[in-house]
Amino acid sequence: MAQPNISPVSTHTRNEALFERAKKLIPGGVNSPVRAFKAVGGTPRFVQRAQGAYFWDADGTRYIDYIGSWGPMILGHGHPAVIEAVQKAMLEGFSYGAPTEREVELAEEIVRLVPSLEMVRLVSSGTEAAMSAIRLARGATGRSKIIKFEGCYHGHADALLVKAGSGLATFGNPTSAGVPPEVVQHTLVVEYNHIRQLEECFALHGKEVACLMIEPICGNMNFVRASVPFMQRCRELCTQYGALLIFDEVMTGFRVALGGAQSVYAKSIPGFKPDMSVLGKVIGGGMPLAAFGGTRAVMEQLAPMGPVYQAGTLSGNPVATACGLATLRELQKPGFYDALGARTRSLVSGLTAAAHKAGVPFCGDSEGGMFGFFLLGQLPQNYAAVMATNSPAFNRFFHAMLDKGVYYAPALYEAGFVSAAHSAQDIETSVSTAAEFFAGL
Ligand SMILES: *Cc1c(COP(=O)(O)O)cnc(C)c1O
């Protein structure tokens, strides 16, 4: 049951104590930076347990969870079918370092549901999947350069931690210390949704480009869609220059639709398919599991068949694959995405109406169970526009919602997630909580 939220200061003693303890031994007190609340300030909530659409922090406060582990928990926390599958798998052994039937089953399931994939390899994180996909694209094409877009996140492999340099003829700059400039010298960074800049980039470098990697609906700069004409041009230019089009669907795969964002674009662009795809998050259902895949011709370049090396001690882990399989099976029940999409839209439209009623500029967008919103009159189309939005206003909104038990992503450049466990009542509570805040501005 909901706990009373009296005062944000006095009720968070145990979260604060844990954060202090954590900071002594773990850099920043967290094992992944966004969890530290650095963008919004304040004390991170240490989660004690979660069930359905909620989690409870170390002080026993309940939150409506709009992060869902950054996407994987699409069924909500503790779904009975998933728990049962994981418990059964656990008793049979945690890891063997030898192949299992469940890996084959999961590969069959993924390939059946995502039509562009003919073969897949399972790995343990999205970072690993994206990094391996790029190595494979380079190995398969014999080319070195890669194109990425400003604001798209593909995990933390060195060659991908890069922002735009001073022009397209020059190369990008590392966004992290510890990444030598030589390591990103083959990474070209283009503005998202900028067709002319992309054409110019291909005209200059196209014959040396191994692949173009894109988040088709970008969830790492809040929520920004690649426009249909832009996506069409990405496809045409890759085909024209012999580069591989790689969809990073770590976030969008099985989240925005059963066939991923590629199935959404295929509705507007007949016959549309990427050459390779990267998956993660939902396919593990909350366990460490990710994958990359593509056409047979490309995937057969991978060791032990081909010359491109890639490996992993825990890859295709038997407990993780059980969790992923059970999750994917639930998603295929009739009407799953219709219901999820409708619920997510009702949150975004409710928040928008509440803000507008109070005269607060607000807009949002969603696809399936993934959403984003901005305290702005219109949706931004690229990274610079997202970063120019009013972050103090977002931070006030974030903390006001958090204090009332509604947990959104603790940074304005992150997307949000609704699960099948979020009820109409949860959405209504979230909207009325926001309405009170907007009315008080
Ligand atoms: C989360 C994410 C990754 C990285 O996945 P990890 O499992 O955190 O390594 C890569 N690409 C996208 C689009 C993501 O959202």
The ligand as an SDF file (V2000), in Angstrom:
LIG
                    3D

 15 15  0  0  0  0  0  0  0  0999 V2000
   20.7710    0.9400  -22.9210 C   0  0  0  0  0  0  0  0  0  0  0  0
   21.2520    1.1100  -24.3040 C   0  0  0  0  0  0  0  0  0  0  0  0
   22.4870    0.5900  -24.7320 C   0  0  0  0  0  0  0  0  0  0  0  0
   23.4770   -0.0330  -23.7770 C   0  0  0  0  0  0  0  0  0  0  0  0
   22.9870   -1.1860  -23.1850 O   0  0  0  0  0  0  0  0  0  0  0  0
   23.6870   -1.6980  -21.8120 P   0  0  0  0  0  0  0  0  0  0  0  0
   22.9990   -2.9900  -21.5620 O   0  0  0  0  0  0  0  0  0  0  0  0
   23.4020   -0.6260  -20.8000 O   0  0  0  0  0  0  0  0  0  0  0  0
   25.1240   -1.8450  -22.0690 O   0  0  0  0  0  0  0  0  0  0  0  0
   22.8110    0.6850  -26.0650 C   0  0  0  0  0  0  0  0  0  0  0  0
   21.9760    1.2650  -26.9440 N   0  0  0  0  0  0  0  0  0  0  0  0
   20.8100    1.8060  -26.5700 C   0  0  0  0  0  0  0  0  0  0  0  0
   19.9240    2.4190  -27.5870 C   0  0  0  0  0  0  0  0  0  0  0  0
   20.4140    1.7530  -25.2360 C   0  0  0  0  0  0  0  0  0  0  0  0
   19.2640    2.3270  -24.8740 O   0  0  0  0  0  0  0  0  0  0  0  0
  1  2  1  0
  2  3  1  0
  2 14  2  0
  3  4  1  0
  3 10  2  0
  4  5  1  0
  5  6  1  0
  6  7  2  0
  6  8  1  0
  6  9  1  0
 10 11  1  0
 11 12  2  0
 12 13  1  0
 12 14  1  0
 14 15  1  0
M  END
$$$$
